Amino acid sequence: MPMATIRWGMIGCGAVTEAKSGPAFRQAEGSALVAVASRSLASAQDYARRHGVPTAHADIDALIAAPEVDAVYVATPPSSHADLALRVARAGKPCCVEKPMALDPDECGRMVEAFAARDLPLFVSYYRRSLPRFLQVKAWLDDRRIGAVRDVRWHLVKPASARDLAREPNWRTRPDSAPGGYFADLASHGLDLLQFLLGDIEEVCGLATNQQGLYGAEDAIGACWRFASGALGSGSWNFGGDRREDVVEMVGQRGAIRFSMFDDVPLQLRVEDTEQSVFIANPTPIQIHHVAAMVRHLRGGPPHPSTGVEAAKTNRVMADILRGRR
């Protein structure tokens, strides 16, 4: 049944919850963040105090079962997503998990099946599907401004962080927590968005290696793929370069669209000899449209664009890219 105000319980209170997601769950119309849980009660209490969350838990199952919690947001590393989401499904509540959805496609499949069996929504925080800047790109594509898309290229390179150079612990670079390292953390956003914009990726191959030896996960990945439409794509992601670059270019039969996946820079549209530049700033908090879309879905409105079914496709693509190294 449609709900009124959606009262969220949040599992995990790490960096992503400070500015990107936590404030969005509090600020979106019809949404309230009523509880937070962490393995450390002190961490949960500190977060609750600073962000005005009424209840803090050290017992995750207590948060999931709490009668004042209508839906649960899982904001922990990917290695725990499947276990926590399945516990939410057993409790009979809707769930949103952070991206990437899980460690591997098999875990994603179990999650999708569990929520489908209970007729419950499962969302994934691929919030770019709800951002106005990328909805503008989708509008250009849907209007066929550049004609049929023939080729897509995405190049992302960034220097190693001071934390990685110091070899400090980081779940994002541990293969058991995030297969593919920063590729899983960052490229998942873009691969998911490209499928939202252009349709499913049906065939993919890739190469992955560790060039720097700073951590266990791969730090250099290359791939090529084919969309169901017949358009071809290619990507390269390197996390040990001398500078940051983030460029996506879609080439069509009549023009091209160029944008950045992560940077606040103008969208560029070229149609034959005419060029247009459009700047659409990202909102603060950046997940506000994503949370608002979940609330509308749960209140009986239009379906959210980022579901477990869609996110599982991205996990499959990433697994196929990484598997190409064997």
C-alpha positions as CSV (number, residue, x, y, z in Angstrom):
1,M,0.0,0.0,0.0
2,P,1.2,3.5,-0.7
3,M,2.8,5.2,2.3
4,A,2.6,8.8,3.6
5,T,5.9,10.0,5.1
6,I,8.6,7.4,4.5
7,R,10.5,6.8,7.7
8,W,14.0,5.5,6.9
9,G,16.4,3.6,9.0
10,M,20.0,3.8,7.9
11,I,22.7,1.1,8.4
12,G,26.2,2.5,8.4
13,C,27.3,6.1,9.0
14,G,30.4,6.5,6.8
15,A,31.6,9.2,4.6
16,V,28.8,8.8,1.9
17,T,26.1,9.5,4.5
18,E,27.6,12.8,5.7
19,A,26.9,15.0,2.8
20,K,25.6,12.9,-0.1
21,S,22.8,10.7,1.2
22,G,22.0,11.3,4.9
23,P,20.9,14.9,4.3
24,A,18.9,13.8,1.3
25,F,16.9,11.3,3.4
26,R,16.1,14.1,5.8
27,Q,15.4,16.9,3.3
28,A,13.4,15.1,0.6
29,E,9.7,15.9,0.7
30,G,7.8,13.0,2.3
31,S,11.0,11.5,3.7
32,A,12.3,11.3,7.3
33,L,15.5,9.7,8.7
34,V,14.4,8.3,12.0
35,A,17.1,5.8,13.0
36,V,20.8,5.0,12.3
37,A,22.8,1.8,13.2
38,S,26.5,1.1,13.3
39,R,28.7,-1.7,14.6
40,S,29.8,1.0,17.1
41,L,27.1,2.5,19.2
42,A,29.3,5.5,19.8
43,S,29.5,6.1,16.1
44,A,25.8,5.8,15.6
45,Q,25.1,8.1,18.6
46,D,27.6,10.7,17.3
47,Y,26.0,10.7,13.8
48,A,22.5,10.9,15.3
49,R,23.5,13.8,17.5
50,R,25.1,15.8,14.7
51,H,22.4,15.2,12.2
52,G,19.3,15.2,14.3
53,V,18.4,11.5,13.9
54,P,16.0,10.5,16.8
55,T,17.4,6.9,17.4
56,A,20.8,5.3,17.4
57,H,21.3,1.5,17.4
58,A,24.3,-0.9,17.7
59,D,22.0,-3.8,16.9
60,I,21.3,-3.8,13.2
61,D,18.4,-6.3,13.5
62,A,16.7,-4.0,16.0
63,L,16.8,-1.1,13.6
64,I,15.4,-3.3,10.8
65,A,12.6,-4.6,13.0
66,A,11.7,-1.2,14.6
67,P,8.1,-0.4,14.0
68,E,8.9,3.2,13.4
69,V,11.1,2.3,10.4
70,D,9.2,1.8,7.1
71,A,12.2,1.3,4.8
72,V,15.9,0.6,5.2
73,Y,18.9,2.3,3.5
74,V,22.1,0.2,3.6
75,A,25.2,2.4,3.5
76,T,27.9,-0.1,4.2
77,P,30.8,-1.5,2.0
78,P,29.6,-3.8,-0.8
79,S,30.8,-7.0,1.0
80,S,27.9,-6.7,3.4
81,H,25.1,-5.5,1.1
82,A,23.7,-8.9,0.2
83,D,23.5,-10.1,3.8
84,L,21.9,-6.9,5.1
85,A,19.5,-6.6,2.2
86,L,18.3,-10.2,2.7
87,R,17.6,-9.5,6.4
88,V,15.5,-6.4,5.3
89,A,13.6,-8.6,2.8
90,R,12.8,-11.2,5.6
91,A,11.5,-8.3,7.7
92,G,9.1,-7.4,4.9
93,K,10.4,-3.9,4.3
94,P,11.6,-2.0,1.2
95,C,15.3,-1.4,0.9
96,C,17.9,0.8,-0.8
97,V,21.5,-0.3,-0.9
98,E,24.5,1.8,-1.9
99,K,26.4,1.0,-5.1
100,P,27.8,-1.2,-6.3
101,M,24.9,-3.5,-5.5
102,A,26.9,-6.4,-4.2
103,L,30.2,-8.3,-4.6
104,D,29.2,-10.4,-7.6
105,P,26.2,-11.2,-9.9
106,D,25.2,-14.3,-7.9
107,E,24.7,-12.1,-4.8
108,C,22.7,-9.6,-6.9
109,G,20.5,-12.4,-8.1
110,R,19.7,-13.6,-4.6
111,M,18.8,-10.1,-3.6
112,V,16.5,-9.5,-6.6
113,E,14.8,-12.9,-6.0
114,A,14.2,-12.3,-2.3
115,F,12.5,-8.9,-2.8
116,A,10.5,-10.1,-5.8
117,A,9.2,-13.1,-3.7
118,R,7.9,-10.6,-1.1
119,D,6.7,-8.1,-3.8
120,L,8.9,-5.5,-2.1
121,P,10.9,-2.7,-3.8
122,L,14.7,-3.0,-3.9
123,F,16.5,0.2,-4.9
124,V,20.2,0.9,-5.5
125,S,21.9,4.3,-5.1
126,Y,22.8,4.9,-8.7
127,Y,21.6,8.4,-8.3
128,R,22.9,9.7,-11.6
129,R,19.8,8.3,-13.2
130,S,17.8,11.0,-11.3
131,L,20.2,14.0,-11.8
132,P,18.9,16.8,-14.0
133,R,22.2,17.1,-15.9
134,F,22.0,13.5,-17.1
135,L,18.2,13.7,-17.7
136,Q,19.1,16.5,-20.2
137,V,21.5,14.1,-22.0
138,K,18.7,11.5,-22.1
139,A,16.3,14.0,-23.5
140,W,18.8,14.8,-26.3
141,L,19.2,11.1,-27.0
142,D,15.5,10.4,-26.9
143,D,14.9,13.3,-29.3
144,R,17.5,11.8,-31.6
145,R,19.4,15.1,-31.7
146,I,22.6,13.4,-32.8
147,G,20.8,10.6,-34.7
148,A,21.5,7.0,-34.0
149,V,24.4,6.6,-31.6
150,R,27.3,4.8,-33.2
151,D,30.1,4.9,-30.6
152,V,30.6,5.8,-26.9
153,R,34.0,6.4,-25.3
154,W,34.7,7.1,-21.6
155,H,38.1,7.9,-20.3
156,L,38.7,8.3,-16.5
157,V,42.2,8.8,-15.0
158,K,43.2,10.2,-11.7
159,P,46.3,10.2,-9.5
160,A,46.9,7.9,-6.6
161,S,45.6,9.5,-3.4
162,A,47.9,10.4,-0.5
163,R,46.1,7.6,1.5
164,D,47.0,5.0,-1.1
165,L,50.5,6.2,-1.5
166,A,50.9,5.8,2.3
167,R,49.4,2.3,2.0
168,E,46.7,3.1,4.6
169,P,43.8,0.6,5.0
170,N,40.9,1.4,2.6
171,W,38.0,-1.0,1.9
172,R,37.7,0.5,-1.6
173,T,41.1,-1.1,-2.6
174,R,40.6,-4.5,-1.0
175,P,39.5,-7.2,-3.5
176,D,37.4,-9.0,-0.8
177,S,35.4,-5.8,-0.2
178,A,35.3,-4.2,-3.6
179,P,36.4,-6.4,-6.5
180,G,38.1,-4.1,-9.0
181,G,38.9,-1.5,-6.4
182,Y,38.1,2.1,-7.5
183,F,36.8,0.6,-10.7
184,A,33.9,-0.9,-8.8
185,D,33.4,2.2,-6.7
186,L,33.5,4.8,-9.6
187,A,33.1,3.0,-12.9
188,S,29.9,1.3,-11.7
189,H,28.2,4.8,-11.6
190,G,29.1,5.4,-15.3
191,L,28.4,1.9,-16.6
192,D,25.0,2.0,-15.0
193,L,24.3,5.5,-16.4
194,L,25.3,4.5,-19.9
195,Q,22.8,1.6,-19.8
196,F,20.1,4.0,-18.5
197,L,20.9,6.3,-21.5
198,L,21.5,3.8,-24.3
199,G,20.1,0.5,-23.2
200,D,21.6,-2.8,-22.0
201,I,25.2,-3.8,-22.7
202,E,24.9,-7.3,-24.2
203,E,28.5,-8.2,-24.9
204,V,31.7,-7.1,-23.2
205,C,35.4,-7.9,-22.9
206,G,38.1,-6.3,-20.8
207,L,41.6,-6.3,-19.4
208,A,42.5,-5.5,-15.8
209,T,45.9,-5.2,-14.0
210,N,47.6,-3.7,-11.0
211,Q,50.3,-1.3,-12.3
212,Q,51.3,0.5,-9.1
213,G,51.4,-2.3,-6.5
214,L,50.0,0.0,-3.8
215,Y,47.1,-2.3,-2.9
216,G,45.5,-5.6,-3.8
217,A,42.8,-4.5,-6.2
218,E,43.3,-3.7,-9.9
219,D,44.2,-0.1,-10.7
220,A,44.1,-0.1,-14.5
221,I,41.2,-1.4,-16.5
222,G,40.2,-1.3,-20.2
223,A,37.1,-2.6,-21.9
224,C,35.0,-2.6,-25.0
225,W,31.3,-3.5,-25.3
226,R,28.2,-3.6,-27.5
227,F,24.8,-2.2,-26.6
228,A,21.6,-3.9,-27.6
229,S,21.1,-1.1,-30.1
230,G,24.3,-2.1,-32.0
231,A,26.3,0.9,-30.7
232,L,29.8,0.1,-29.6
233,G,31.4,1.4,-26.4
234,S,34.9,1.5,-24.9
235,G,36.3,2.6,-21.6
236,S,39.6,3.1,-19.8
237,W,40.0,3.7,-16.1
238,N,43.4,4.3,-14.6
239,F,44.0,5.3,-10.9
240,G,47.7,6.0,-11.1
241,G,48.0,8.9,-13.6
242,D,49.6,12.3,-13.3
243,R,46.3,14.3,-13.5
244,R,42.6,13.9,-13.4
245,E,40.6,13.5,-16.7
246,D,37.0,12.5,-17.0
247,V,35.5,12.6,-20.5
248,V,32.5,10.8,-22.0
249,E,31.8,11.3,-25.7
250,M,28.8,9.9,-27.6
251,V,29.1,10.0,-31.4
252,G,26.0,9.7,-33.5
253,Q,25.2,9.9,-37.2
254,R,24.4,13.6,-37.0
255,G,26.6,14.9,-34.2
256,A,28.0,14.2,-30.7
257,I,27.4,14.7,-27.0
258,R,30.3,15.3,-24.6
259,F,30.2,15.5,-20.8
260,S,31.9,14.5,-17.6
261,M,30.7,11.7,-15.5
262,F,31.8,13.2,-12.2
263,D,32.8,16.8,-12.7
264,D,30.5,19.8,-12.7
265,V,31.3,21.0,-16.2
266,P,28.9,22.0,-19.1
267,L,27.2,19.5,-21.3
268,Q,28.2,19.9,-24.9
269,L,26.0,19.1,-27.9
270,R,27.1,19.3,-31.5
271,V,24.6,18.8,-34.3
272,E,26.3,19.0,-37.7
273,D,27.9,22.5,-37.7
274,T,25.9,23.8,-34.6
275,E,27.3,23.6,-31.1
276,Q,25.5,24.2,-27.8
277,S,26.9,24.3,-24.2
278,V,24.6,23.8,-21.3
279,F,25.6,24.0,-17.6
280,I,23.3,22.2,-15.1
281,A,24.8,22.2,-11.6
282,N,24.4,19.2,-9.4
283,P,22.1,19.6,-6.4
284,T,23.1,19.7,-2.8
285,P,22.8,17.1,-1.4
286,I,23.5,15.2,-4.5
287,Q,21.2,12.3,-3.8
288,I,18.1,14.5,-3.2
289,H,16.4,13.6,-6.5
290,H,17.2,9.9,-6.1
291,V,15.6,9.9,-2.6
292,A,12.6,11.9,-3.8
293,A,12.1,9.5,-6.6
294,M,12.1,6.5,-4.1
295,V,9.6,8.3,-1.9
296,R,7.3,8.9,-4.9
297,H,7.6,5.2,-5.8
298,L,6.8,4.1,-2.3
299,R,3.8,6.5,-2.1
300,G,2.3,4.9,-5.3
301,G,3.8,7.2,-7.9
302,P,6.0,6.5,-10.9
303,P,8.6,3.7,-10.7
304,H,12.1,4.6,-9.6
305,P,14.7,4.3,-12.4
306,S,17.3,2.6,-10.3
307,T,16.1,-0.8,-9.2
308,G,17.9,-4.0,-8.1
309,V,17.0,-5.5,-11.5
310,E,18.8,-2.7,-13.3
311,A,21.7,-2.5,-10.9
312,A,22.4,-6.2,-11.2
313,K,23.1,-5.7,-14.9
314,T,25.9,-3.3,-14.0
315,N,27.4,-5.8,-11.6
316,R,27.3,-8.4,-14.5
317,V,29.1,-6.0,-16.9
318,M,31.8,-5.2,-14.3
319,A,32.3,-8.9,-13.5
320,D,32.7,-9.7,-17.2
321,I,35.2,-6.9,-17.7
322,L,37.3,-8.1,-14.7
323,R,37.0,-11.7,-15.8
324,G,38.6,-10.8,-19.1
325,R,42.0,-10.7,-17.4
326,R,42.0,-14.4,-16.8
